[in-house]
Amino acid sequence: MGVFGGIVNYLLQVALGLFLFAVLLRLLLQLTRADFYNPLSQFVVRVTNPVLLPLRRLIPAVGRLDTASLVLALGVQTLAIMAALALMGYRPANLLVLLVWSALGVASLVVNLFYFGILGLIIFSWIAPNSYHPALALLHQLTEPVMRPFRRLLPPVGGLDLSPILVFVAINVLDKLLTAMAVQTGMPAGIVPGL
């Protein structure tokens, strides 16, 4: 692939990656029942509604899981993989392989979202411990269901919450498992956003 192909691939991956991030964020915010009226939640809803609302007419939710968002995330990830394969000169993979790669990529992006969300909360707890910014409130609501079981395992010691260490260990183990599974499926490097 030449320089122009590399630039086109990069710009396409960024655009699809940002939209995929918004779709996954919407899915996770709905699963965690985060504040719908938070300005950042409203932004995510506005960005994803044009594609998601028509899809919801075809794909109903299953309990609290917004299956339309999940299908859209897998579809966007598959589209990003197909575009990357085409621009890098690889021959297209079969549909089952593409779906497996997409599922691994989406799972990896969710794991990374929690990793950076918890890391952001830790940093802001040092910089601005009593801040009430909408982004911090949303991050807290998003990460609390993941943090809660680890807080039960490792309660605060002298007012210091060490449970994020256990969460980071679990996240790194998950990330290594996802990467190993991706390598076993024969995924070329740099094809799947998130891995």
Z-matrix of the N, CA and C atoms (Angstrom, degrees):
N
C 1 1.455
C 2 1.524 1 107.42
N 3 1.301 2 115.96 1 135.14
C 4 1.449 3 121.19 2 -179.60
C 5 1.518 4 111.69 3 -81.91
N 6 1.314 5 114.68 4 -175.57
C 7 1.460 6 120.53 5 -179.59
C 8 1.523 7 111.02 6 -63.01
N 9 1.324 8 116.50 7 -44.27
C 10 1.462 9 119.67 8 -179.50
C 11 1.526 10 111.20 9 -62.41
N 12 1.340 11 116.71 10 -42.89
C 13 1.459 12 120.87 11 177.74
C 14 1.518 13 111.70 12 -62.32
N 15 1.329 14 116.38 13 -38.23
C 16 1.459 15 120.55 14 178.08
C 17 1.518 16 112.01 15 -65.20
N 18 1.329 17 116.29 16 -40.28
C 19 1.466 18 120.47 17 178.96
C 20 1.522 19 110.57 18 -66.96
N 21 1.338 20 116.70 19 -44.50
C 22 1.463 21 120.52 20 178.78
C 23 1.527 22 110.22 21 -62.05
N 24 1.335 23 116.63 22 -43.58
C 25 1.466 24 121.02 23 178.12
C 26 1.526 25 110.57 24 -59.88
N 27 1.325 26 116.34 25 -45.31
C 28 1.464 27 120.79 26 -179.52
C 29 1.534 28 111.09 27 -61.44
N 30 1.335 29 116.88 28 -49.20
C 31 1.467 30 120.16 29 -178.35
C 32 1.529 31 112.16 30 -64.05
N 33 1.319 32 116.29 31 -38.67
C 34 1.457 33 120.76 32 177.91
C 35 1.530 34 110.62 33 -66.30
N 36 1.318 35 116.58 34 -42.85
C 37 1.470 36 120.37 35 178.98
C 38 1.528 37 111.36 36 -65.00
N 39 1.322 38 117.23 37 -37.64
C 40 1.470 39 120.32 38 178.09
C 41 1.533 40 110.24 39 -65.52
N 42 1.325 41 116.61 40 -47.48
C 43 1.470 42 119.88 41 -178.64
C 44 1.524 43 111.40 42 -62.75
N 45 1.321 44 116.50 43 -48.46
C 46 1.464 45 119.60 44 179.43
C 47 1.529 46 111.24 45 -67.31
N 48 1.334 47 116.75 46 -35.99
C 49 1.468 48 120.70 47 178.85
C 50 1.517 49 112.37 48 -64.94
N 51 1.332 50 117.47 49 -39.99
C 52 1.467 51 120.40 50 178.75
C 53 1.531 52 111.09 51 -67.21
N 54 1.325 53 116.18 52 -41.03
C 55 1.464 54 118.48 53 177.77
C 56 1.522 55 110.65 54 -67.32
N 57 1.328 56 117.23 55 -40.22
C 58 1.461 57 121.48 56 177.19
C 59 1.521 58 110.41 57 -61.45
N 60 1.326 59 117.09 58 -40.91
C 61 1.459 60 121.55 59 177.15
C 62 1.529 61 110.64 60 -60.45
N 63 1.319 62 117.17 61 -42.85
C 64 1.463 63 121.06 62 179.24
C 65 1.530 64 110.96 63 -64.24
N 66 1.331 65 117.08 64 -41.63
C 67 1.470 66 120.54 65 179.93
C 68 1.527 67 110.60 66 -65.72
N 69 1.326 68 116.70 67 -44.45
C 70 1.469 69 119.78 68 178.69
C 71 1.523 70 111.39 69 -65.56
N 72 1.318 71 116.11 70 -38.39
C 73 1.458 72 119.57 71 177.64
C 74 1.523 73 110.13 72 -62.72
N 75 1.307 74 116.76 73 -42.26
C 76 1.470 75 119.56 74 178.10
C 77 1.529 76 110.84 75 -62.55
N 78 1.318 77 116.91 76 -42.88
C 79 1.459 78 121.37 77 178.66
C 80 1.529 79 110.74 78 -60.28
N 81 1.330 80 116.38 79 -46.79
C 82 1.464 81 120.13 80 -178.36
C 83 1.524 82 112.03 81 -69.88
N 84 1.323 83 117.20 82 -37.17
C 85 1.466 84 119.65 83 178.08
C 86 1.522 85 110.75 84 -64.34
N 87 1.325 86 117.06 85 -35.59
C 88 1.466 87 119.79 86 177.04
C 89 1.522 88 110.88 87 -71.64
N 90 1.326 89 117.65 88 -39.27
C 91 1.462 90 120.54 89 179.27
C 92 1.527 91 111.83 90 -64.50
N 93 1.332 92 116.30 91 -38.54
C 94 1.468 93 120.04 92 -178.19
C 95 1.519 94 112.43 93 -88.24
N 96 1.340 95 116.24 94 -1.83
C 97 1.469 96 122.26 95 -178.66
C 98 1.535 97 112.07 96 55.72
N 99 1.310 98 114.07 97 46.17
C 100 1.469 99 120.12 98 177.89
C 101 1.525 100 109.32 99 -69.54
N 102 1.315 101 115.63 100 164.54
C 103 1.456 102 122.92 101 -176.84
C 104 1.534 103 110.47 102 -61.05
N 105 1.324 104 115.82 103 114.20
C 106 1.456 105 121.10 104 -178.83
C 107 1.522 106 111.57 105 -68.51
N 108 1.318 107 117.58 106 -28.03
C 109 1.461 108 121.66 107 -175.30
C 110 1.529 109 113.33 108 -90.25
N 111 1.316 110 116.86 109 2.37
C 112 1.462 111 120.83 110 173.35
C 113 1.530 112 107.46 111 -62.76
N 114 1.337 113 118.46 112 137.14
C 115 1.475 114 120.04 113 -178.04
C 116 1.533 115 113.38 114 -56.57
N 117 1.321 116 117.38 115 -35.03
C 118 1.464 117 119.13 116 179.10
C 119 1.525 118 111.25 117 -71.94
N 120 1.321 119 117.26 118 -35.83
C 121 1.470 120 120.49 119 174.61
C 122 1.525 121 110.07 120 -62.45
N 123 1.303 122 115.98 121 -42.34
C 124 1.459 123 120.06 122 179.44
C 125 1.526 124 111.37 123 -63.29
N 126 1.335 125 116.83 124 -38.02
C 127 1.467 126 120.74 125 177.29
C 128 1.529 127 110.62 126 -63.47
N 129 1.328 128 116.73 127 -45.42
C 130 1.466 129 120.78 128 179.38
C 131 1.526 130 110.33 129 -61.57
N 132 1.337 131 116.94 130 -40.52
C 133 1.464 132 120.83 131 178.76
C 134 1.524 133 110.12 132 -63.47
N 135 1.337 134 117.50 133 -44.65
C 136 1.469 135 120.60 134 -179.18
C 137 1.525 136 112.04 135 -63.86
N 138 1.325 137 116.90 136 -36.72
C 139 1.466 138 120.22 137 -178.74
C 140 1.530 139 111.27 138 -71.41
N 141 1.326 140 117.00 139 -37.47
C 142 1.463 141 119.92 140 -173.80
C 143 1.521 142 114.61 141 -93.59
N 144 1.336 143 118.32 142 -18.72
C 145 1.463 144 121.01 143 -176.28
C 146 1.532 145 114.76 144 -57.76
N 147 1.345 146 120.62 145 -42.01
C 148 1.469 147 118.62 146 -176.63
C 149 1.530 148 113.98 147 -56.45
N 150 1.316 149 117.57 148 -32.47
C 151 1.459 150 120.26 149 179.92
C 152 1.529 151 110.85 150 -95.41
N 153 1.314 152 116.34 151 -34.89
C 154 1.461 153 120.67 152 -171.94
C 155 1.525 154 113.69 153 -77.59
N 156 1.329 155 118.27 154 -36.84
C 157 1.466 156 119.82 155 -178.00
C 158 1.532 157 112.82 156 -62.16
N 159 1.336 158 120.04 157 -46.62
C 160 1.472 159 118.24 158 176.47
C 161 1.531 160 112.51 159 -63.83
N 162 1.328 161 116.34 160 -33.58
C 163 1.461 162 120.30 161 -179.48
C 164 1.532 163 111.30 162 -69.15
N 165 1.323 164 116.62 163 -32.16
C 166 1.469 165 120.53 164 179.07
C 167 1.524 166 112.13 165 -66.83
N 168 1.314 167 117.44 166 -25.39
C 169 1.465 168 119.94 167 176.67
C 170 1.522 169 111.17 168 -67.55
N 171 1.336 170 115.86 169 -28.99
C 172 1.458 171 120.98 170 -179.09
C 173 1.531 172 112.84 171 -92.19
N 174 1.336 173 116.23 172 -33.86
C 175 1.461 174 121.06 173 -174.53
C 176 1.522 175 108.71 174 -120.43
N 177 1.329 176 117.93 175 106.71
C 178 1.469 177 120.21 176 -179.34
C 179 1.530 178 111.34 177 -76.49
N 180 1.318 179 114.67 178 159.22
C 181 1.468 180 121.09 179 176.82
C 182 1.524 181 109.49 180 -72.65
N 183 1.320 182 115.10 181 152.68
C 184 1.461 183 121.71 182 175.30
C 185 1.529 184 106.63 183 -116.21
N 186 1.335 185 115.81 184 100.23
C 187 1.463 186 119.55 185 -175.74
C 188 1.515 187 109.87 186 65.57
N 189 1.327 188 114.82 187 -128.95
C 190 1.469 189 119.70 188 178.02
C 191 1.522 190 112.37 189 -85.55
N 192 1.326 191 117.39 190 -9.30
C 193 1.462 192 121.22 191 -177.62
C 194 1.526 193 110.08 192 -82.79
N 195 1.308 194 115.28 193 119.40
C 196 1.466 195 121.67 194 175.98
C 197 1.528 196 107.73 195 -81.47
N 198 1.318 197 115.95 196 90.50
C 199 1.463 198 120.59 197 -175.45
C 200 1.525 199 112.20 198 -64.59
N 201 1.320 200 117.30 199 -28.41
C 202 1.468 201 119.54 200 177.73
C 203 1.531 202 110.26 201 -63.49
N 204 1.324 203 117.39 202 -40.69
C 205 1.474 204 120.53 203 177.41
C 206 1.523 205 110.84 204 -65.00
N 207 1.323 206 116.19 205 -40.41
C 208 1.461 207 119.87 206 179.58
C 209 1.529 208 111.10 207 -65.71
N 210 1.318 209 116.82 208 -43.47
C 211 1.472 210 120.68 209 177.94
C 212 1.526 211 110.44 210 -64.39
N 213 1.340 212 116.47 211 -40.61
C 214 1.464 213 119.64 212 177.71
C 215 1.524 214 111.19 213 -63.28
N 216 1.339 215 117.31 214 -42.03
C 217 1.468 216 120.86 215 178.56
C 218 1.527 217 110.47 216 -61.35
N 219 1.325 218 116.66 217 -45.15
C 220 1.470 219 119.66 218 178.45
C 221 1.532 220 110.79 219 -64.63
N 222 1.324 221 117.25 220 -37.76
C 223 1.461 222 120.79 221 178.49
C 224 1.518 223 112.74 222 -65.89
N 225 1.327 224 116.52 223 -43.72
C 226 1.471 225 120.28 224 178.77
C 227 1.524 226 109.96 225 -65.66
N 228 1.323 227 116.80 226 -40.48
C 229 1.470 228 120.28 227 178.47
C 230 1.534 229 110.23 228 -64.43
N 231 1.324 230 117.20 229 -41.74
C 232 1.469 231 120.69 230 178.04
C 233 1.529 232 110.65 231 -63.06
N 234 1.325 233 116.56 232 -42.87
C 235 1.471 234 120.82 233 177.68
C 236 1.525 235 111.08 234 -61.24
N 237 1.338 236 116.98 235 -41.90
C 238 1.468 237 120.74 236 178.33
C 239 1.530 238 110.95 237 -63.63
N 240 1.328 239 116.51 238 -40.18
C 241 1.471 240 120.13 239 179.45
C 242 1.530 241 110.41 240 -66.44
N 243 1.326 242 116.37 241 -44.89
C 244 1.464 243 119.89 242 -179.63
C 245 1.530 244 110.89 243 -62.19
N 246 1.327 245 116.85 244 -41.31
C 247 1.469 246 120.27 245 178.78
C 248 1.529 247 110.48 246 -64.73
N 249 1.331 248 116.84 247 -43.20
C 250 1.462 249 120.18 248 179.67
C 251 1.527 250 110.89 249 -64.11
N 252 1.329 251 116.99 250 -42.38
C 253 1.470 252 120.22 251 178.17
C 254 1.529 253 110.74 252 -60.80
N 255 1.322 254 116.06 253 -44.15
C 256 1.470 255 120.07 254 -178.87
C 257 1.520 256 111.10 255 -65.15
N 258 1.316 257 116.97 256 -44.53
C 259 1.465 258 119.99 257 -177.32
C 260 1.523 259 112.64 258 -72.16
N 261 1.344 260 117.08 259 -26.20
C 262 1.467 261 119.84 260 179.79
C 263 1.528 262 112.16 261 -89.26
N 264 1.326 263 116.41 262 -2.49
C 265 1.448 264 119.69 263 175.82
C 266 1.518 265 114.69 264 85.91
N 267 1.318 266 118.87 265 10.26
C 268 1.464 267 121.01 266 176.07
C 269 1.511 268 109.37 267 -80.84
N 270 1.313 269 115.94 268 151.65
C 271 1.460 270 117.46 269 175.65
C 272 1.524 271 107.76 270 -79.42
N 273 1.305 272 117.98 271 146.19
C 274 1.465 273 121.44 272 -175.54
C 275 1.523 274 112.13 273 -59.93
N 276 1.324 275 115.36 274 139.54
C 277 1.457 276 121.10 275 176.81
C 278 1.527 277 108.71 276 -81.57
N 279 1.336 278 116.28 277 162.69
C 280 1.463 279 117.83 278 178.14
C 281 1.530 280 109.84 279 -71.70
N 282 1.313 281 116.02 280 165.31
C 283 1.463 282 121.77 281 -172.00
C 284 1.521 283 112.37 282 -62.45
N 285 1.308 284 118.26 283 -39.07
C 286 1.467 285 120.89 284 -179.63
C 287 1.524 286 111.09 285 -63.95
N 288 1.329 287 116.91 286 -43.33
C 289 1.467 288 121.02 287 178.08
C 290 1.530 289 110.01 288 -63.61
N 291 1.334 290 116.80 289 -42.30
C 292 1.463 291 120.35 290 178.10
C 293 1.529 292 111.39 291 -60.61
N 294 1.328 293 117.21 292 -41.20
C 295 1.466 294 120.54 293 179.04
C 296 1.522 295 111.75 294 -67.27
N 297 1.322 296 117.15 295 -38.30
C 298 1.475 297 120.24 296 176.95
C 299 1.523 298 109.72 297 -64.84
N 300 1.328 299 117.13 298 -45.85
C 301 1.461 300 120.37 299 178.41
C 302 1.530 301 110.69 300 -61.89
N 303 1.325 302 116.64 301 -39.77
C 304 1.474 303 120.19 302 178.89
C 305 1.510 304 111.19 303 -64.57
N 306 1.321 305 117.35 304 -44.04
C 307 1.461 306 120.71 305 179.30
C 308 1.529 307 110.64 306 -62.80
N 309 1.329 308 117.06 307 -41.87
C 310 1.470 309 120.30 308 177.52
C 311 1.528 310 110.92 309 -64.35
N 312 1.322 311 116.67 310 -41.23
C 313 1.465 312 120.53 311 178.85
C 314 1.517 313 112.23 312 -64.91
N 315 1.340 314 117.22 313 -43.12
C 316 1.467 315 120.87 314 178.90
C 317 1.522 316 110.15 315 -64.39
N 318 1.343 317 116.66 316 -43.86
C 319 1.467 318 119.83 317 178.52
C 320 1.527 319 110.80 318 -61.60
N 321 1.319 320 116.70 319 -41.27
C 322 1.465 321 120.23 320 178.97
C 323 1.531 322 111.50 321 -65.55
N 324 1.322 323 117.10 322 -39.01
C 325 1.468 324 120.06 323 177.78
C 326 1.529 325 111.39 324 -65.13
N 327 1.321 326 117.09 325 -38.78
C 328 1.471 327 120.18 326 177.35
C 329 1.522 328 110.26 327 -64.23
N 330 1.326 329 116.90 328 -43.40
C 331 1.467 330 121.01 329 178.38
C 332 1.525 331 109.75 330 -61.53
N 333 1.336 332 117.10 331 -44.66
C 334 1.469 333 120.83 332 179.22
C 335 1.522 334 111.63 333 -65.56
N 336 1.323 335 116.84 334 -35.59
C 337 1.462 336 120.13 335 178.32
C 338 1.529 337 110.60 336 -61.81
N 339 1.325 338 116.73 337 -44.10
C 340 1.464 339 120.01 338 177.69
C 341 1.529 340 111.23 339 -66.98
N 342 1.324 341 116.83 340 -39.18
C 343 1.463 342 120.33 341 179.52
C 344 1.533 343 110.78 342 -59.39
N 345 1.328 344 115.82 343 -52.68
C 346 1.464 345 119.13 344 -177.23
C 347 1.527 346 111.98 345 -72.75
N 348 1.327 347 117.40 346 -29.27
C 349 1.463 348 120.10 347 175.39
C 350 1.524 349 111.68 348 -64.43
N 351 1.329 350 116.56 349 -45.62
C 352 1.473 351 120.62 350 178.71
C 353 1.517 352 110.29 351 -67.85
N 354 1.327 353 116.55 352 -40.59
C 355 1.466 354 119.80 353 177.43
C 356 1.522 355 110.94 354 -61.21
N 357 1.332 356 117.30 355 -41.48
C 358 1.466 357 121.01 356 177.40
C 359 1.517 358 111.96 357 -62.69
N 360 1.327 359 117.00 358 -41.71
C 361 1.470 360 119.65 359 177.33
C 362 1.517 361 112.06 360 -62.95
N 363 1.324 362 116.79 361 -39.16
C 364 1.466 363 120.57 362 179.19
C 365 1.523 364 110.12 363 -64.14
N 366 1.319 365 116.27 364 -46.84
C 367 1.467 366 119.98 365 -178.83
C 368 1.527 367 110.67 366 -62.39
N 369 1.330 368 116.38 367 -45.23
C 370 1.463 369 118.72 368 -179.43
C 371 1.520 370 112.64 369 -70.22
N 372 1.322 371 118.00 370 -23.37
C 373 1.464 372 118.94 371 175.93
C 374 1.527 373 110.46 372 -69.81
N 375 1.324 374 117.52 373 -24.29
C 376 1.462 375 120.89 374 175.75
C 377 1.525 376 111.20 375 -85.15
N 378 1.342 377 115.91 376 -43.00
C 379 1.464 378 120.56 377 -175.02
C 380 1.526 379 111.65 378 -75.26
N 381 1.315 380 116.50 379 -50.91
C 382 1.467 381 121.66 380 -176.15
C 383 1.535 382 108.49 381 -134.35
N 384 1.321 383 117.65 382 77.94
C 385 1.469 384 120.09 383 -171.99
C 386 1.532 385 114.76 384 -63.72
N 387 1.289 386 119.51 385 -26.43
C 388 1.466 387 121.52 386 -177.38
C 389 1.524 388 112.99 387 -112.61
N 390 1.325 389 116.04 388 28.32
C 391 1.462 390 120.65 389 -178.81
C 392 1.526 391 110.54 390 -77.41
N 393 1.320 392 116.12 391 143.98
C 394 1.460 393 121.90 392 178.11
C 395 1.523 394 110.88 393 -118.89
N 396 1.309 395 116.53 394 38.87
C 397 1.455 396 121.58 395 179.11
C 398 1.527 397 109.41 396 -68.65
N 399 1.355 398 118.04 397 141.58
C 400 1.473 399 120.23 398 -179.43
C 401 1.531 400 113.72 399 -57.78
N 402 1.331 401 117.50 400 -34.22
C 403 1.469 402 119.80 401 179.99
C 404 1.521 403 110.69 402 -66.06
N 405 1.328 404 117.04 403 -39.75
C 406 1.461 405 120.02 404 179.48
C 407 1.524 406 111.28 405 -68.49
N 408 1.328 407 116.55 406 -39.13
C 409 1.464 408 119.57 407 177.66
C 410 1.531 409 110.04 408 -62.81
N 411 1.318 410 116.37 409 -41.34
C 412 1.457 411 120.56 410 179.44
C 413 1.529 412 111.14 411 -67.10
N 414 1.328 413 117.41 412 -41.93
C 415 1.466 414 120.93 413 176.97
C 416 1.522 415 111.05 414 -60.49
N 417 1.309 416 115.65 415 -42.08
C 418 1.466 417 119.72 416 179.17
C 419 1.531 418 110.44 417 -63.01
N 420 1.314 419 117.46 418 -45.54
C 421 1.461 420 121.16 419 179.64
C 422 1.530 421 111.47 420 -64.46
N 423 1.313 422 116.73 421 -34.21
C 424 1.454 423 121.85 422 -178.35
C 425 1.532 424 111.52 423 -73.57
N 426 1.316 425 117.29 424 -41.11
C 427 1.464 426 120.62 425 -173.75
C 428 1.526 427 113.93 426 -91.02
N 429 1.304 428 117.94 427 -16.78
C 430 1.473 429 120.18 428 -176.14
C 431 1.532 430 113.44 429 -58.67
N 432 1.340 431 120.53 430 -42.27
C 433 1.475 432 118.11 431 178.04
C 434 1.529 433 113.75 432 -61.34
N 435 1.325 434 117.68 433 -27.90
C 436 1.465 435 120.63 434 176.65
C 437 1.520 436 110.51 435 -79.57
N 438 1.322 437 116.81 436 -37.65
C 439 1.461 438 121.17 437 -176.86
C 440 1.528 439 112.83 438 -74.59
N 441 1.315 440 118.05 439 -33.50
C 442 1.464 441 122.24 440 -172.96
C 443 1.537 442 113.48 441 -53.57
N 444 1.348 443 120.09 442 -49.48
C 445 1.473 444 118.36 443 -179.80
C 446 1.525 445 113.16 444 -63.34
N 447 1.326 446 116.50 445 -33.18
C 448 1.461 447 119.83 446 -179.99
C 449 1.528 448 110.97 447 -74.36
N 450 1.313 449 117.20 448 -29.78
C 451 1.469 450 120.26 449 175.83
C 452 1.521 451 110.85 450 -68.55
N 453 1.328 452 116.53 451 -31.10
C 454 1.469 453 119.60 452 176.23
C 455 1.526 454 110.44 453 -68.94
N 456 1.344 455 116.56 454 -37.03
C 457 1.459 456 120.40 455 178.66
C 458 1.523 457 112.39 456 -70.50
N 459 1.319 458 115.95 457 -39.68
C 460 1.459 459 121.16 458 -176.71
C 461 1.528 460 109.28 459 -131.10
N 462 1.349 461 116.55 460 87.29
C 463 1.466 462 118.74 461 -178.47
C 464 1.535 463 110.99 462 -67.00
N 465 1.339 464 117.16 463 162.94
C 466 1.467 465 120.34 464 179.46
C 467 1.529 466 112.17 465 -56.75
N 468 1.319 467 114.95 466 140.36
C 469 1.463 468 121.97 467 179.71
C 470 1.519 469 107.32 468 -112.66
N 471 1.315 470 116.92 469 111.69
C 472 1.464 471 120.98 470 179.48
C 473 1.514 472 112.33 471 60.06
N 474 1.328 473 117.03 472 36.02
C 475 1.463 474 120.75 473 179.66
C 476 1.519 475 113.84 474 81.89
N 477 1.327 476 117.68 475 1.13
C 478 1.468 477 122.24 476 -178.89
C 479 1.526 478 109.17 477 -106.22
N 480 1.319 479 116.76 478 122.08
C 481 1.462 480 122.46 479 -178.86
C 482 1.523 481 108.99 480 -87.29
N 483 1.338 482 116.05 481 109.51
C 484 1.461 483 121.44 482 -179.22
C 485 1.533 484 112.42 483 -98.52
N 486 1.325 485 117.21 484 1.11
C 487 1.467 486 120.00 485 -177.49
C 488 1.536 487 113.79 486 -62.79
N 489 1.332 488 119.97 487 -28.24
C 490 1.472 489 117.47 488 176.42
C 491 1.530 490 113.35 489 -59.43
N 492 1.327 491 117.20 490 -25.54
C 493 1.465 492 119.20 491 177.79
C 494 1.523 493 109.63 492 -63.20
N 495 1.344 494 116.36 493 -44.67
C 496 1.463 495 120.01 494 177.97
C 497 1.533 496 111.05 495 -64.50
N 498 1.321 497 116.56 496 -38.61
C 499 1.465 498 120.27 497 178.63
C 500 1.528 499 109.89 498 -63.38
N 501 1.325 500 117.68 499 -43.85
C 502 1.464 501 120.58 500 179.68
C 503 1.528 502 111.32 501 -64.02
N 504 1.329 503 117.49 502 -37.05
C 505 1.468 504 120.38 503 176.62
C 506 1.533 505 109.43 504 -63.41
N 507 1.332 506 116.98 505 -47.00
C 508 1.468 507 120.71 506 179.20
C 509 1.523 508 111.22 507 -62.03
N 510 1.324 509 116.90 508 -41.61
C 511 1.465 510 120.78 509 179.64
C 512 1.527 511 110.70 510 -64.39
N 513 1.327 512 117.61 511 -41.70
C 514 1.467 513 120.29 512 179.10
C 515 1.525 514 111.32 513 -65.53
N 516 1.337 515 116.92 514 -37.93
C 517 1.463 516 119.95 515 177.06
C 518 1.535 517 109.52 516 -63.73
N 519 1.334 518 117.13 517 -46.29
C 520 1.468 519 120.71 518 177.43
C 521 1.523 520 111.62 519 -59.34
N 522 1.328 521 116.42 520 -42.65
C 523 1.464 522 120.72 521 -179.46
C 524 1.524 523 111.05 522 -62.80
N 525 1.334 524 116.29 523 -42.04
C 526 1.466 525 119.80 524 178.50
C 527 1.529 526 111.22 525 -65.62
N 528 1.325 527 117.33 526 -38.44
C 529 1.464 528 120.68 527 177.26
C 530 1.528 529 111.18 528 -64.25
N 531 1.323 530 116.49 529 -44.53
C 532 1.467 531 120.15 530 179.46
C 533 1.523 532 111.29 531 -63.86
N 534 1.325 533 116.87 532 -40.43
C 535 1.465 534 120.49 533 179.02
C 536 1.520 535 110.47 534 -66.03
N 537 1.336 536 117.42 535 -41.32
C 538 1.470 537 120.52 536 178.62
C 539 1.519 538 110.80 537 -64.19
N 540 1.324 539 116.87 538 -40.10
C 541 1.466 540 120.09 539 178.13
C 542 1.526 541 110.41 540 -65.00
N 543 1.325 542 116.78 541 -38.30
C 544 1.466 543 120.28 542 179.01
C 545 1.519 544 110.70 543 -64.96
N 546 1.327 545 117.31 544 -41.39
C 547 1.469 546 120.98 545 179.57
C 548 1.529 547 109.79 546 -65.31
N 549 1.335 548 116.88 547 -39.70
C 550 1.478 549 120.66 548 -179.61
C 551 1.530 550 112.45 549 -65.02
N 552 1.326 551 116.96 550 -28.28
C 553 1.464 552 119.01 551 179.20
C 554 1.526 553 112.25 552 -83.09
N 555 1.328 554 117.35 553 -1.35
C 556 1.457 555 120.90 554 177.99
C 557 1.517 556 114.29 555 81.53
N 558 1.317 557 116.63 556 24.28
C 559 1.465 558 120.26 557 -178.54
C 560 1.535 559 110.23 558 -69.98
N 561 1.333 560 117.72 559 127.01
C 562 1.466 561 120.02 560 175.11
C 563 1.528 562 110.30 561 -67.07
N 564 1.306 563 116.57 562 147.78
C 565 1.475 564 121.05 563 -179.38
C 566 1.517 565 110.42 564 -66.17
N 567 1.332 566 115.84 565 140.78
C 568 1.460 567 122.50 566 175.74
C 569 1.521 568 115.08 567 79.60
N 570 1.315 569 116.88 568 10.55
C 571 1.475 570 120.12 569 -178.13
C 572 1.520 571 111.41 570 -89.12
N 573 1.313 572 117.06 571 -40.62
C 574 1.463 573 121.17 572 -172.78
C 575 1.514 574 110.31 573 -103.30
N 576 1.347 575 117.67 574 119.17
C 577 1.461 576 119.43 575 174.55
C 578 1.530 577 110.54 576 -61.70
N 579 1.311 578 115.94 577 129.92
C 580 1.452 579 120.41 578 179.87
C 581 1.509 580 112.50 579 108.19
N 582 1.330 581 117.59 580 -23.67
C 583 1.469 582 119.84 581 179.98
C 584 1.509 583 110.90 582 -112.78
